[in-house]
Amino acid sequence: MSSETRTDGNFEAGLSGASQKVAVFEERKGGLKRLQEWLHMTPSAVPMIVLLVAVAVFGLLSPNFFKAITISTILQQIAIVGILGCAQSLVILTAGIDLSVGAIAVFSSVLMGQITFRYGVPAPASILLGLGLGTLMGAANGWLVARVKLPPFIVTLGTWQIILAANYIFSANETIRSSAIAENAPALQFWGNSIEPGGVKVLYAVFLLIALVAILAYVLRHTAWGRHVYAVGDDPDAAELAGVRTGRVLIQVYALAGLFCAVAGWVMIGRFGSVSPSASTGQMGNIQAITAVVIGGISLFGGRGSIVGMFFGAMIVGVFEMGLKMVGTDPQWTFFLIGLLIILAVAVDQWIRKASA
């Protein structure tokens, strides 16, 4: 027994002064690997770089491109798409997709207009009803995805058709003219008003878009709800185990997307002046919003990206459309280059995602 104690003592004595460090394996990272990790941590960097390069190129090709009125016009053109992009961004961050955003926007605008002119409801109340009904349409999408467990693509493809049909049926394909709205319900055209600092016209809708992007950027990055949205998109099972009520988060996301679509519908009235059930946003709004989101670096697989990147993506589309028009290029090149950007954006996203693997 004493020999065992002596042996243990000698063993401990031999360890005295020994290093306490454990083995560390350091991976040598090259410049490309560090770039990949930086882009993974800063998802809005790629669209920002593309935007700056596009602005520089078109500025060199057309001296008038750098004029304040050009930038103002681009911002006015992307106001509706940008707001729809906010709605689409929230859904795609949860690894879903919403093909009904354009239809909800158009139907909400029709509801606001028809409730005012057909039923004599004051315009402010009609606007609130339109916003509320748009939110309910979005919540219905969320309920079907979260509770009935249907795929988001199928759900929103179906509701896109249903809402567009309801839009035409309810409105009887009737357009409410701009002059009638301006005379009897100017509140419907509120976001079409503008200020002119330095003689440059800037619509209220531009300030609304910037405010929405700023608020969403803060909410998604600095609140528990925002972190839950990312968690649901990254790994819903792990989020559920961590205590996140994924079903409720999904319903809230789709409902909020519906609200933003209704806001976009209100902006449409101000931007175009009239209320038309056949507005092109109903058909093209989905594609335009998804384009802004994808080019903006938000991953279609969910859980990665930023709302600021979506704003840059919408700006890239606007810059390409305006820049190519100013240099006298065939408009078809716009679709060609934007299509290339979409493919490259998804390829870059796949490459960046490897950094987290």
SENU-364959 format. One line per field, with one value per residue (C-alpha): residue number from 1; x, y, z. Coordinates in nm, 2 decimals, always signed. Each point is the difference from the previous one (the first is absolute). Layout:
// SENU-364959
i = NUM;... $
c1 = X;... $
c2 = Y;... $
c3 = Z;... $
// end
This chain:
// SENU-364959
i = 1;2;3;4;5;6;7;8;9;10;11;12;13;14;15;16;17;18;19;20;21;22;23;24;25;26;27;28;29;30;31;32;33;34;35;36;37;38;39;40;41;42;43;44;45;46;47;48;49;50;51;52;53;54;55;56;57;58;59;60;61;62;63;64;65;66;67;68;69;70;71;72;73;74;75;76;77;78;79;80;81;82;83;84;85;86;87;88;89;90;91;92;93;94;95;96;97;98;99;100;101;102;103;104;105;106;107;108;109;110;111;112;113;114;115;116;117;118;119;120;121;122;123;124;125;126;127;128;129;130;131;132;133;134;135;136;137;138;139;140;141;142;143;144;145;146;147;148;149;150;151;152;153;154;155;156;157;158;159;160;161;162;163;164;165;166;167;168;169;170;171;172;173;174;175;176;177;178;179;180;181;182;183;184;185;186;187;188;189;190;191;192;193;194;195;196;197;198;199;200;201;202;203;204;205;206;207;208;209;210;211;212;213;214;215;216;217;218;219;220;221;222;223;224;225;226;227;228;229;230;231;232;233;234;235;236;237;238;239;240;241;242;243;244;245;246;247;248;249;250;251;252;253;254;255;256;257;258;259;260;261;262;263;264;265;266;267;268;269;270;271;272;273;274;275;276;277;278;279;280;281;282;283;284;285;286;287;288;289;290;291;292;293;294;295;296;297;298;299;300;301;302;303;304;305;306;307;308;309;310;311;312;313;314;315;316;317;318;319;320;321;322;323;324;325;326;327;328;329;330;331;332;333;334;335;336;337;338;339;340;341;342;343;344;345;346;347;348;349;350;351;352;353;354;355;356;357 $
c1 = +0.00;+0.29;+0.18;-0.32;-0.02;+0.37;-0.04;-0.30;+0.20;+0.29;-0.24;-0.15;+0.35;+0.10;-0.30;+0.09;+0.10;-0.13;-0.19;-0.37;-0.07;-0.20;+0.08;-0.12;-0.04;+0.02;-0.13;+0.19;-0.24;+0.07;-0.13;-0.28;-0.12;+0.01;-0.20;-0.25;-0.05;-0.03;-0.27;-0.17;-0.01;-0.09;-0.27;-0.07;+0.36;-0.04;-0.30;+0.15;+0.32;-0.20;-0.21;+0.30;+0.17;-0.33;-0.03;+0.36;-0.03;-0.32;+0.14;+0.29;-0.22;-0.25;+0.10;-0.36;-0.03;+0.16;-0.27;-0.22;-0.31;+0.12;+0.05;-0.33;-0.18;+0.16;-0.11;-0.36;+0.00;+0.11;-0.23;-0.28;+0.24;+0.21;-0.30;-0.11;+0.37;-0.03;-0.30;+0.18;+0.32;-0.18;-0.15;+0.32;+0.20;-0.23;+0.09;-0.34;-0.12;-0.30;-0.13;-0.31;+0.17;-0.09;-0.36;-0.05;+0.13;-0.23;-0.31;+0.07;+0.02;-0.33;-0.16;+0.10;-0.13;-0.33;-0.09;+0.04;-0.19;-0.25;-0.10;+0.07;+0.24;+0.25;+0.34;+0.20;-0.24;+0.03;+0.37;+0.00;-0.24;+0.22;+0.31;-0.19;-0.13;+0.35;+0.13;-0.27;+0.09;+0.36;-0.10;-0.21;+0.31;+0.19;-0.27;+0.00;+0.38;+0.04;-0.31;-0.11;+0.37;-0.04;+0.31;+0.02;+0.05;-0.32;-0.20;+0.09;-0.03;-0.36;-0.08;+0.16;-0.26;-0.28;+0.08;+0.04;-0.33;-0.17;+0.15;-0.16;-0.33;-0.03;+0.10;-0.20;+0.32;-0.08;+0.28;-0.04;+0.14;+0.27;-0.21;-0.28;+0.24;+0.17;-0.34;-0.18;+0.26;+0.35;+0.12;+0.02;+0.26;+0.20;+0.32;+0.00;+0.06;+0.36;+0.24;+0.25;+0.33;+0.23;-0.26;+0.02;-0.33;+0.00;-0.32;-0.11;+0.00;+0.38;+0.03;-0.25;+0.21;+0.32;-0.18;-0.13;+0.34;+0.16;-0.26;+0.01;+0.38;-0.01;-0.28;+0.17;+0.34;-0.07;-0.32;-0.08;-0.28;+0.25;+0.24;-0.29;-0.08;+0.36;-0.01;-0.31;+0.15;+0.33;-0.12;-0.37;+0.05;+0.29;-0.20;-0.30;+0.23;+0.14;-0.35;-0.09;-0.36;+0.07;-0.37;-0.08;+0.31;-0.10;-0.35;+0.13;+0.25;-0.26;-0.25;+0.26;+0.08;-0.37;+0.00;+0.30;-0.17;-0.30;+0.22;+0.15;-0.35;-0.07;+0.33;-0.11;-0.30;+0.22;+0.26;-0.23;-0.29;-0.28;-0.13;+0.02;-0.07;+0.21;+0.32;+0.31;+0.12;-0.25;+0.18;+0.36;+0.02;+0.10;+0.28;+0.13;+0.00;+0.17;+0.26;+0.08;+0.03;+0.22;+0.24;+0.00;+0.17;-0.28;+0.03;-0.29;+0.09;-0.09;+0.18;+0.25;-0.01;-0.11;-0.27;+0.26;+0.13;-0.35;-0.01;+0.34;-0.15;-0.30;+0.24;+0.21;-0.31;-0.09;+0.35;+0.02;-0.33;+0.07;+0.37;-0.07;-0.28;+0.23;+0.27;-0.25;+0.03;-0.27;-0.23;+0.03;+0.35;-0.15;-0.17;+0.31;+0.23;-0.24;-0.05;+0.38;+0.01;-0.26;+0.20;+0.33;-0.17;-0.12;+0.34;+0.18;-0.25;+0.08;+0.38;-0.04;-0.21;+0.29;+0.17;-0.25;+0.02 $
c2 = +0.00;+0.24;-0.08;+0.09;+0.34;+0.06;-0.08;+0.24;+0.27;-0.04;+0.01;+0.33;+0.14;-0.08;+0.20;+0.31;+0.28;-0.18;+0.21;+0.02;+0.07;-0.24;-0.09;+0.27;-0.06;+0.32;+0.01;+0.22;+0.22;+0.14;+0.33;-0.17;-0.18;+0.32;+0.17;-0.28;+0.03;+0.38;-0.02;-0.27;+0.25;+0.30;-0.13;+0.36;+0.05;-0.17;+0.19;+0.33;-0.06;-0.09;+0.32;+0.22;-0.15;+0.04;+0.36;+0.07;-0.17;+0.18;+0.33;-0.03;-0.10;+0.28;+0.33;+0.07;-0.32;+0.17;+0.27;+0.01;-0.02;-0.34;-0.15;+0.14;-0.16;-0.34;+0.02;+0.09;-0.29;-0.26;+0.12;-0.25;-0.29;+0.09;-0.02;-0.33;-0.11;+0.07;-0.24;-0.26;+0.02;-0.09;-0.31;-0.11;+0.04;-0.28;-0.22;+0.06;+0.20;+0.21;+0.01;+0.20;+0.33;+0.18;-0.12;+0.10;+0.35;+0.05;-0.14;+0.22;+0.31;-0.11;-0.05;+0.34;+0.17;-0.20;+0.02;+0.38;+0.06;-0.29;+0.00;+0.37;-0.09;+0.29;-0.06;-0.02;-0.28;-0.17;+0.01;-0.17;-0.26;-0.07;-0.03;-0.24;-0.22;-0.02;-0.11;-0.27;-0.13;-0.03;-0.17;-0.25;-0.09;-0.04;-0.22;-0.24;-0.02;-0.03;-0.19;-0.20;-0.06;+0.07;+0.11;+0.38;-0.02;-0.19;+0.21;+0.33;-0.11;-0.10;+0.32;+0.21;-0.13;+0.02;+0.36;+0.12;-0.16;+0.16;+0.33;+0.00;-0.14;+0.26;+0.29;-0.11;+0.10;+0.37;+0.26;+0.30;+0.30;+0.22;+0.32;-0.16;-0.11;+0.34;+0.18;-0.23;-0.21;+0.16;-0.21;-0.30;+0.19;+0.11;-0.18;+0.16;+0.34;+0.13;+0.26;+0.17;+0.08;+0.18;-0.03;-0.39;-0.17;-0.28;-0.19;-0.07;-0.37;+0.01;+0.11;-0.27;-0.27;+0.12;+0.02;-0.36;-0.13;+0.17;-0.13;-0.35;-0.01;+0.10;-0.25;-0.29;+0.06;+0.13;-0.16;-0.35;-0.03;+0.08;-0.27;-0.24;+0.07;-0.08;-0.31;-0.13;+0.04;-0.15;-0.31;-0.02;-0.32;+0.14;+0.32;-0.20;-0.18;+0.33;+0.12;+0.20;-0.03;-0.05;-0.02;+0.33;+0.17;-0.12;+0.13;+0.34;+0.02;-0.07;+0.24;+0.27;-0.07;+0.04;+0.34;+0.12;-0.11;+0.20;+0.30;-0.05;+0.00;+0.34;+0.13;-0.13;+0.23;+0.30;-0.10;-0.06;+0.22;-0.24;-0.33;-0.28;-0.37;-0.08;+0.17;-0.18;-0.04;-0.28;-0.21;+0.13;+0.11;-0.35;-0.03;+0.35;-0.05;-0.34;+0.15;+0.28;-0.25;-0.25;+0.27;+0.15;-0.30;-0.16;-0.37;-0.19;-0.28;+0.23;+0.12;+0.24;+0.34;+0.36;+0.24;+0.26;-0.25;-0.02;+0.38;-0.01;-0.27;+0.21;+0.30;-0.22;-0.08;+0.36;+0.11;-0.25;+0.10;+0.37;-0.03;-0.21;+0.23;+0.31;-0.15;-0.10;-0.38;-0.24;-0.05;-0.38;+0.03;+0.09;-0.33;-0.18;+0.16;-0.03;-0.37;-0.04;+0.18;-0.24;-0.31;+0.15;+0.11;-0.36;-0.14;+0.24;-0.08;-0.37;+0.08;+0.22;-0.26;-0.24;+0.23;-0.11;-0.37 $
c3 = +0.00;+0.09;-0.32;-0.20;+0.19;-0.07;-0.37;-0.03;+0.17;-0.24;-0.29;+0.12;+0.07;-0.35;-0.14;+0.20;-0.23;-0.31;-0.26;+0.05;-0.37;-0.21;-0.36;-0.24;-0.37;-0.21;-0.35;-0.23;-0.18;-0.34;-0.13;-0.19;+0.32;+0.20;-0.27;+0.00;+0.38;-0.02;-0.26;+0.21;+0.30;-0.23;-0.24;-0.13;-0.11;-0.34;-0.12;+0.13;-0.20;-0.31;+0.04;+0.04;-0.31;-0.20;+0.10;-0.08;-0.35;-0.10;+0.14;-0.24;-0.29;+0.06;+0.16;+0.09;+0.21;+0.31;+0.01;+0.31;-0.21;-0.14;+0.34;+0.12;-0.30;+0.07;+0.36;-0.11;-0.25;+0.26;+0.28;-0.06;-0.08;+0.31;+0.23;-0.15;+0.04;+0.37;+0.01;-0.21;+0.21;+0.32;-0.16;-0.17;+0.32;+0.14;-0.30;-0.16;-0.30;-0.06;-0.36;+0.10;+0.10;-0.32;+0.00;+0.37;-0.09;-0.29;+0.18;+0.30;-0.21;-0.17;+0.34;+0.12;-0.31;-0.04;+0.37;-0.03;-0.32;-0.01;+0.37;+0.09;+0.28;+0.08;-0.16;+0.33;+0.12;-0.34;+0.02;+0.35;-0.13;-0.30;+0.22;+0.24;-0.28;-0.16;+0.34;+0.02;-0.35;+0.11;+0.32;-0.19;-0.20;+0.33;+0.16;-0.30;+0.01;+0.38;+0.11;-0.30;-0.09;-0.37;-0.21;-0.02;-0.38;-0.05;+0.25;-0.14;-0.36;+0.08;+0.20;-0.28;-0.24;+0.25;+0.10;-0.36;-0.09;+0.30;-0.10;-0.34;+0.13;+0.28;-0.22;-0.30;-0.19;+0.07;+0.01;+0.23;-0.17;+0.15;-0.03;+0.20;+0.27;+0.02;+0.03;+0.25;+0.18;-0.01;+0.30;-0.24;-0.20;+0.30;-0.08;-0.35;+0.16;-0.01;+0.13;-0.23;+0.18;-0.25;-0.27;+0.01;+0.04;+0.27;+0.07;+0.36;-0.11;-0.02;+0.36;+0.10;-0.17;+0.17;+0.34;-0.04;-0.09;+0.30;+0.24;-0.13;+0.00;+0.37;+0.09;-0.18;+0.15;+0.35;+0.13;+0.12;-0.26;-0.28;+0.12;+0.01;-0.37;-0.09;+0.22;-0.16;-0.34;+0.09;+0.18;+0.11;+0.20;+0.20;+0.05;+0.13;+0.25;+0.12;+0.09;-0.31;-0.09;-0.37;-0.10;+0.16;-0.15;-0.35;+0.03;+0.13;-0.29;-0.27;+0.17;+0.01;-0.36;-0.09;+0.19;-0.20;-0.32;+0.09;+0.07;-0.35;-0.13;+0.16;-0.14;-0.35;+0.01;+0.08;-0.25;-0.29;+0.10;-0.08;+0.14;-0.26;+0.06;-0.31;+0.13;-0.12;+0.36;+0.05;-0.26;+0.02;+0.36;+0.11;-0.25;+0.07;+0.38;-0.02;-0.24;+0.25;+0.28;-0.19;-0.14;+0.34;+0.15;+0.20;-0.02;-0.15;+0.25;+0.29;+0.31;-0.17;-0.15;+0.09;-0.09;-0.09;-0.27;-0.14;-0.03;-0.18;-0.23;-0.09;-0.06;-0.23;-0.22;+0.00;-0.09;-0.29;-0.14;+0.02;-0.11;-0.31;-0.10;+0.03;-0.21;-0.27;+0.03;-0.10;+0.30;-0.04;+0.13;+0.34;+0.03;-0.13;+0.26;+0.29;-0.09;+0.01;+0.34;+0.14;-0.10;+0.13;+0.33;+0.07;-0.10;+0.23;+0.28;-0.03;+0.01;+0.30;+0.19;-0.02;+0.25;+0.27;-0.09 $
// end
